[in-house]
């Protein structure tokens, strides 16, 4: 057990020390603000305060973990050997920056509470983040810092052992559109035919006709393939179903369709199923509640996990709504436009609410990449995407983290903009399991 002395034990301090020591490094940690108790402790210990008590292992603290609310913070990037860092505290500290304040700033998404320009979907953008600006977005920097810090701690206290963390993988699948053409209303089908015809899109026009005539299988119906690959590679999968009412941004078929309900039940027999809250649920708890209850009626299983459609996430309101509805796992922590680690970690963490200054029961599962990011935003080829997957996978494996990916049933269709992409998913599974 590592004992930490500090002049003031705050909720922020407890939260980030517990995360780094317990969840990342698998070490017990306790706290004291009594000098006598700290001096009397015979095991590993460190002081986290403004000035060292003596010659102990000392990390000079900045102010962040002792504050409340949101303040303007100027972030100045420095270096810790080959790693970027900030909250520089000088040479008298065992490490040159306040690792705990910096980690807290990143993992709580402190910068997303500050004034910022939202994109057309009301989202905080990757390019505004410190991780993008300082070029560490594709690194789980908190986890890397933690392991580097551990080695320094081990040199002082040889009783501390390296954690035995095992790399894990989770494949998450978003179902925005169960089918490309099947089970749509007559009005939507006619509108689709008309749209294709007037835009001279003859291939989609005839493909739609052949699917509706039951001559061809709907291209987005890739669910048996997804389940086959899940079994073949013995992976854990989690499917998020969009079941909101039809809007400009929510275009799935209605859950009044028996085939849709049966599909959800079928998937739930082989994998976990979660809610994909529709576009306007970001700040509408009543709408979120209706969709949660709708999915629970179909599966007869309480909904415990979700991922926001379009990754529309507004902190802290969206997470507060999830907690109020007893949804305790969220998988929205990532960017649509960029791969990497939005919270600078690949290890699931509990959401800390900066508005109420408490650790909440909501566990956040950050994903590393999304298929549409690779294709639509980064304009990579499938071959280039395999390389990018490998780079991110190696980053996660190096810290024994959880590699979470986001794919859609559509991207396995080999149809439309996904032509040539059908093999990427299995290529990724081979890399993960080899």
Steps between C-alpha positions, in 0.01 A plus 500: 500500500626846404430778749455851366546807716332819392403819678135461393313187396244599236254301283707588192818375663340172614352443156813538289738331745262204524477479121874509440606280788207256522352474152814546290786380720305254717647642821316577822515862607399687813514863608596699805527867589681417824878538486548259792308220326697555181838492676404186697400306187763240407376412152513691171387859538508835327407855582285709272504859617671833437824430689676178597495400865854367478674258265193289424373418152343833418277624220433869508130571461337763285167652603254309280416213736434740787260725307129479431316590183648599166767766465699631206819298470788579270649173379867516412648184353841393631694175468554200726778325310323402177147562631297822497385626840345807661445648846878535530613521865879516483803290581451450873215262426575130429350559157496841332122539469187436703397167348185484711367844409584445131328160500196645677478780243501250213281223638224728632492681164552826687555686173153399378341693787677817392364727224553346158361505148276204425471334160175480300385212721569681826816302575837591647748446217827313509692794355416712805648246739840526660566142389465597134693825532787333686491197269428228755141421401602155376679414826334389828718759670362461854577128495847555354573764766379262772737220400794737470417641843482145639854423387629805686301397806647148477852638500422657839292214643610161364208323668264642239440256215384559146126447454388188318250669268358299214418661166131465412297564187138603452331530163205739502255517211262790439179418316392831349326331208401136529428480129584715201169433323292234677220573745479868406155658464347533155551875512869464585550238228331717235705798612813288472418386147423859398820632653714240321325557169527878496866486602565237233612247761390198300694237694337584837164527318521144367662364816210637703254340260673160518514508882134596531417223252686258732740407221801643684583513869498847654863620501489625861378164630844391619395376843565131444848586377562710811386215725706250301814706546422551867491123546799429274733739685338453842462872557264704715254713303250766597223614262337842533158533335354831387128473572394865509221646289583601144670840461744658255786344698331181624406290199472147633180305445228501763496253787138435405651273232498144631820410314688780673384388845585137422846602381570685825387198702712270282813711548432516874520118512865512392631838612434793728257759367500870589310814412607738224317814616372704208634835382286726719546308827825682574314749720148348512464256789133431428578382149791293631271336755245405232766334285647315797158363594436407136815287482428339837153396380660327201781319682346457847844597630580823689701740284831570672718634217473752219681696232369832372403521133741725307707487821302804617629552850457811713675494836379464764131502395501190278676290762279634779195389302641151451564468874150622585360222279731239658715451190844441646720430195567748221696434180483846338848620603669554167501733202320457170770678300816354654617166634676487834424555865269791581561466875867401450444155648409154371393374842132537601446762767224643715358835395590781738231769498676837524167672556429312824862404581429129541604171347187353344400135445511548121789306348638644176644263238714701254526365146811534287366503145187502286451365150338819370792705634744295293284509186304825499722739696857377458436372145719195557488190285417166665869405480609827661234448767647164595828678567332767713315231697833329566657824629217565746486136605868506589452812712227327700689173537807683632305612809276196541192702414165423339489539122145606415399541137184640341371346178160503330318212338513709181880494476499124445254533209760561226235729353496865403766702678601181683606320184831329573470541877336169591829329591627773734300378799633145482853626431473698823375195695798301375738769627326517836498126564833395351 
